Amino acid sequence: MKNLKFIYISIGILAFTACNDPEDVDLSPEVIVEDPVELTAGSADFSNYVALGNSLTAGFTDGALFQASQSMSLPNLLSQKFSLAGGGSFVQPLTNDNFGGLAAGGERIQDPRLVFGGAGPVPLEAALGASVTVSTDIVLNNPTGPFNNLGVPGAKSFHLLAPGYGNLANVSLGLANPYFVRMTGNTPNISVLEMAVSQAPSFFSLWIGNNDVLGYATTGGDGTNPITPVSGVPGVGFDGSYGALIATLTAGGAKGVVANIPNVVDIPHFTTVPHNPVPLDAATAAAVNGAYAQYNGGLQAAFGALAGTGLFTQEELEARTINFVEGPNNAVVIEDESLTDLGAINPAFAALPKIRQATANDLLVLTASNFIGTLAVPGNPLSVNGVAVPLADKWVLIPSEQEEIAVAIEAFNQIIEATAAQAGLALVDANSLLNQLANGGITSGDFTLTSSLVTGSAFSLDGVHPTARGYALLANEFMKAIDATYGSNFEASGNLLDVGDYPTNYSPTLQ
């Protein structure tokens, strides 16, 4: 670059000295004005855009769905750009307020949104110091469709095919989703997919499958919300359900864009709470160790009795031994079902629970931050959760559970990518995107977004769903994928979103 600089200077000197008359020299800088690139849709037809998916499609943010978050939903942001390339109107099932939450006949069934409380996420009502009335009521005031945004918070792949998933009568049976109840109107048994195709979309987006593993992850892999089977008929297995969704959506010639599933354990819901958050003074550490002395002695006895059998190794003995020390970074005690059942080997050791202290390889769910340190028995200082009382399975993902999730996501993504390729659909690699956010971040315009809670700008206060800025980043990736597949030119024409125009949080007093 330095050599080029000198060449340009030399050329300028020669041009100047070659002129006989000063008037021959034009010292004004040359301004090159490029003709603007006109936005085109390519082979895509955005005239009737319908979006299907879960909370990531609905616009869920800060643990709730509310009007401001819906205005910043991924499909709504896309529709605003689509409208510049032949797109039509885009109707969403708007909630009634900016509190968030849901009610049924005046009874609250979902809580309002989270807000930033100075040190971290806190409930809206705690920040306001007053209760609020959740006015979005699935019995009293559902909106009228048809709706272009069919994102249903909590939906799994097979739920989009399920009749009655939006029937109010099925909510109490656990067979319906209250968010979809708001959309079904006088057709309570219509499925999400049927509602989509009834509108004859010219273009669709489908981002589904996250909850097929996320539900398992957010419950700590305790079995109450199992991973969807990889294989099975539509309505049962992921491959059958996803294949049916794509086949039906494209049957009328609609084009579309889909996204794969990020590794859910990389989101801040699982990476924020450390495994060793317990501060203890010397006296308390000694007292807790005294309480575990009998347990540790039992482990030693079991190890001695089983020596040479290979059934209880030195490594496992050390992992299961509980020891607290003076200082701020003691690991919590957790249940671990993968540990050897010593009682099954020898009934003499049946009283030894499958517990150990957590390591950096364990992932604690974000909600554990409000549970660790509380008392299992009110008034009893010897019943501290995470110390004297081990954390139950639902609070932590142990390595074997993380591996189950990784295997499922890999299988699901192979299905998504193969199905999208066969149908000629645009594909967004959300898995790669999240990996970048978790490993250094993504720079867009003047901002670098990361997966850190609060400070990273990409994820909202629930640690699962994006901020408005995060949704804007996603919208850009969706448009880039559409450009690559259908020959549109959102990026080349300068029509990507400026992520800096979108907020990272909402005030508690937002009206």
N, C-alpha and C positions, 0 to 999 in steps of 0.2 A: 504494500500500500504506500510506503514512503517513496519508492521509486516512481510509482504512478504519479504521485503528487509532484515530484520534481519534473516529470515529463510534461504535465499540464502547465506548470509554471513556465517552462522553457518555450513551449508552443505559444503561450501568451506573450512572452517577450519578443519572439520572432515576429508575431503578427503585428505587434505595436511598432517595432522599429522598421518594418517594411512599409509602413504608411507614410506617405509624404505630407499628408495634410491631417491635422488633428481631427477634423470633422469626419474623417474616414473611420474613426474608431468608435464603436458602440460599446460603452462600458456597462450598460444596463444588463442585469442578469436575465438569462433566457428562462422563461417560465413555460414548462411543458404541461399542457392541460390534456389529460386523458378523457376520452369520451366515456360517459357513464355506461356501465354494462346493464342492459335491461334484464330484469328478472323474468325467467321463463320456468314453466312447470315441467318441461321435458315431456316425457310420455305419461306422467302422472296426471290424474284428474282430481283436483282437490275440491270440486264443487259440493260434494256431500261427504264430509269427513266425520267418521265415528271412531271413538276411542274405547277400547275394552281393556280391563285390567283390574288391579287391586288398589290399595291406598296410594301407591306411587302414581297411579293414573288419576285418582280422585283429587289429589292435591293435599293430602294429609301432611300436616306440619306441627311440630311442638306437641305431639300426642293427641291431636284433635283435627277435626274438619270444621272450618269456619269460613265465612265469606271472603275474607282477605286472602286466606290460603288458597281457596278455590280460584280466585282471580289469577293466582300465580301458578296454577296447576300446569304440568307439562303439556297436556293436550291444548289447554287454552292458549298458552304461549305459542305453540305450533300453529293453531288456527289463526292467530293474528298475522303470522307470516304467510300462511296459506291464502289468506284473503287477498293478498297482494298478487297472487298468481292464480286467480280464478276461484278461490275458495268461497264458500257461502257462510251463512251464519252458523254459530256454534253455541248450543244451549246446554247449560249445566244445571243439575239439580241443586240449586243453591240452598244453603242452610239459612236460618232466620236471623243469625246474629254473629258477632265476632267473639263470643265467649267460647264457642265450641261445645261439644258434648251433645247427648241426645236424651230425650225424655219419651215416655210412653204413657199417655193419659195423665200427664202431670207428674209422673214419677221418674226421677232421673235414672237412666240406665247406662249412660256414658258420661264421664267427668269432663269438665271444661279443659281448656288448653294449659300447657305449661308456659311459664315466663322466666326470664332470667332474674334471679334473686340476689345478685351480687357475688355469690360464691358458686352458684350453679343453678340448675333447674328447680323451680318451686311451683306448686299449684297456683293457678291464677287467683283463687280466693285467698290464699295465704298472703300473696303479694298485695292484694287490695285491702286485706283486713276486713273483708265482708263477703257474705254469700251472694251468689248471683242466681238468677232464674234462667235455666236452660230453656230456651223458647222453641228449639227445633224438636217437634213432637211427632213421632211416627204414627200416632193415632189421630191427632187433631189437625195437623196442618201440612200435609205432604204437598209438594209442588206438582204442577201438571206438565207432562212431557208432550211430544217425545224429546228425549235427551241425546245429545251427541256424545257427552261424556258419560260412559257407562263404567267408570271405575268404581269398584265396590271394596271399601276397606275390609281386609280380612279374608277376601276371596282366595281360594286355591284354584288350580287349573280345572278340576272337575266340577267346582261350584258354578262355573260359567255355563255348564250344560244342564244344571239341575232344575227341574220344574219345581215350583213352590218355594224356591230360594228367596223370593220376595213376598211371600204370603204372611201377612201379619199373624194369622192363626198358628203359624209354625214357629214363631219366634220363641215362645215359651217352651217348645219341645226341643229347641236347639237345632232345628232343621232349616231355619231361615236367618237371613242377615238383615238387621234393622236398617242398615244403610240402603240395601236394595229395596226394602219395603217402601222407602220414600219414592221410588221410581216406577213401581209397577201399576199404580192407579187402579183402573177397573179390570186389569188383567193380572190378578195376583199370582197366577201359576205360570206365567210366562218366564222363560229362562233368559239370562243375560244375552246369550248367543241369539236366541230367537228375537229378542228386542232389537239387537243390532241389525240382523239381516232384514227385519221388517222395514227398515228405513232405506234399504237398497243403497248402501254406501258405495261411493265411487273410490274412496280411499279409506283405509283403516290403520290404526296402530293397535298393537297387542303386546302388552308387557305383563306376562303372567308366569307364575312358578316360584316367585320369591317366598310366598307363604307356605309353599309345599315343603320347604325346609326351615323357614324362619320360625314357624310356630313351634317346631321341635326345639330350635335353638333358644328361643326366648323363655321356654319353660325348663331350661337346663337339661333337656334330654331326659326328663323324668318319665316319659311314656304317655303323658296325658294328651299330647298333641303330636302324634307320630308323623314321620316323613311319609309322603305319598309314595306308594309302590312305583317303581320305574316302569314296569310293564303291566298291562291289563287293558280291558275293554274300556271304551269311552265312559267316563263317570267313575272309573276305578283307578286305572293306571295312568301315569303321566303320558306315556307314549300314545295310548289310545285317545286320551282326552285332548292332548295338544294337536294330534293329527286331525281329529274331528273338527276342532275349532278352525284350523287353517283351511281344511277342505271346504267347510261350509262358507266361510267368509270370502273365499276366492271363487266360489262356484259361479257367481254372477259376473265375473270378470274384474272384480275390484282388485286394485293394487294396494300395497301396504308396507308398513315397516314394523319389525318386531325387535325385541331386545332379549338378550340372554340373562342369566342369573349371576349376580356377583357372589363372591364368597362371603356369606352373611357374617361370618365370625370376624371379618376385618372391619366391621362398622363400629362406631364408638360405643354402641350399646354393650359391646363385649370387650372393649379395649381401654375403657376409662378407669374402672375400679381396679386398683392394684390388688395383688394376691396377699400383700403384707401391710395392711393399713392400721394394725393394732399397736398403739403406744402403751407401754407398761413401765411403771417404776419397779424398783428392785423388789419391794415387799409384795406387790401384786403378782409379779412374775413368779416369785417363790411360792405364793399361795396357790396359784393356778397349777404350777408343777406338782405341788403336793396333792392336789385333787386328782391329777392324772398318774400319780405314782403307782396305784394299784393296777391301772390299765397297762402302763409300761412294764410293770413286773410280770403281768400275765403274758405279754408278748415275748419277754425273755424266756419264760417257762415253756411257751409253745415252741419257740425256736430250739430250745434244748431238747425237747421231746421229739421234735421232728427232724433233728440233725441227721444228715445223710440221706434223707428221703427225697430231697429236691423239691418238696412240696411247699416249703416256706424258706425263701432265700434270705441271705444276709442283706441284700439290697432292699427287699420288701420290709424286713425288720426295721431297717434304718428309716425308710420312708414313713412307716406307720408310727414310729416313736414320736410322742408329743413333747416339745421342749420350748418354753418361752424364756426370753431374756429381757433384761432391762434395756429400754430403748424404744424408738418410734416405729420400727419396721418389723413387727412380728407377723408371721403368716397366720391367716385364719385356719380354723379346723373345719374340715369338710367331710361329708359322707362320700364314699367312693365304692360303688357297687362292683367295680372291676377287681378289687382286692380279694385275696384268697379267703374263702369261707373256712376259717379255722375250726369252727364248731362242726362242720360237715366232715372234716377229717378226723377230729377227735372230740367227742361230746364234752370232754373236760374243759374245752376252750370255747364253748358255745356263748359264753357271756362277753367275749371280746368282739366289739363292734367293728365294722369295716369303715374306719375313719383314719384320717391323716391330716397333716398340715398341707395347705396348698403350696404350689410352686409357681414359677413364672409360666409354666406350660398350661396352667389352668386359667380359664376365662370366667370371671365373675360378671353376672348380668348387671346392668346399670342400676336397676332397682335395689340391688343388694346394698348400695351405699346408704340407703335409709333404714336398713334392717340390721346391719352389723353394729354391734354395740348396744342394741336394745335388750331389754330383759325378757326372757321367756316366761319368767314368773315375776309379776309386778312386786317390787319391794325386796326382791332377793338378789343381792349383788353377785351371788355365785351362779347366776343363770344367764350370764351375758351371751347373747347369740354370736356365734363365730369364735368364741373363746371357750367358755365352759360348755356351751351347747353347740355341737357341730352344725354347720350349715347343711340343710337338706339338699337333695339332688337338684331341685328347681332353681337354686341360686347360682349354680356353677356348671360350666361345660368342661368335663375332664377330657384329656387327649383322645381317648377312644371315641367319645361322642363327637368331638371335632372331626375325627377321621370319617365317621359315618356321614356327617354333613358334607365333607369334601367329596366323598365318593358319589353321593347322590347328586350334588351340583354338577359334577363332571358328566354324569350320565344324562341328566336333564339338558345340559347345554349341547351335548352331542345331538340329542333329539331335536332341539330347537334349531340348531344350525343346519342339520340335514333337511328338516322339513321346510325351512325358509328357502334353502337353496333350490330344492325341488320345485317350489312354487314361484320362484323368481322374485322373492321379496327382499326388501332392504333389511339389513341386519345391523343392529347396534351392539357392539361388544361392551356391554355394561360391566362385565367381569374384569376386563382389562382396565376400564375406566376407574373402577374402585381400587384396583391394585395400584394404579398411579397415585390416586388420592392418598392411599395409605403409605406410600413409599416416596415421599418427597413433595407430592402435590402436583397440581396442574395449573399452569399460568394461562390466564385468559385476559387479554387487555392489560390493565394495570394491576390485576389481582392474581394472587396465587392461592388456590383453594386446597385444603388438605382434609383429612378425615378426623382431625382432632375435634372433640366436642367443644362447642362455643367459639374457640379461637380459630378453628379451621374454615369457618364460613360456609362449608358445603353441607353440613348436617345440622338439623334442628335439635332442639333441646331434648327430644325423646331418644336421640342417639341412633335412630333407625331411618327416619325420613329426611329428605333434603330440606334445606332452607329455600326461599324463593330464588336466591342466587344459585343454589345447587340445581334447582329445576331449570333455570336459564342455561346453565352449563350443559345439562342433559338435552335440552331442546336443540342446542347447537349441534350436538353429536347426532341427534336424530336427523337434522337437516343435512348434515354432511353425508350420512348414510343414504338418504334419499337422493341427493345429488349423484352419488356414485352409482346408484342402481338405475335411476330413471332419467338421468341426464338433465335434471333441473340445475339451477345455479345459484342457490341461496348464498353459498359462501363466496363465489366469484363475483356476484353482484353486490356484495357488501351488505347482505341482509341477515347475517347472523346477529344474535343479540349481544349487547354489551352487558356483561354480567354485573358490572358496577352499577347499573341502573336498578338493580333488584336488591331488596333488603335481606339482612341476615337474621333479623329478629323483629318482634312486634311488641309494642308497648302494652303494659297491663291495662291501660286506659283506652286502648283502641276501640273506637265506636263503629 
